[in-house]
C-alpha cells in the first residue's frame, strides 16, 4: 500500500483512471489520496487466494 500511495502522490493533477486494490477486508483499507480523475476502489478477498477478488481485464 505504501507504494500505491507514493505513486498517487506523484501523479499529475489531471490524471484520469482507476486503481483497484485487493485487501482482506474493510479493516485493511487505507486512505489513498489520488487526483480527482482517479477512482480508487477496494475489493475484499477474505479467505480466498491473493488475486481472486480482482476483476479480470
Secondary structure, DSSP 8 states (H G I E B T S, - for coil): -HHHHHHHHHS-TT-EEEEEEEESSGGG-------TEEEEEEEE-TTS-TTTTS---
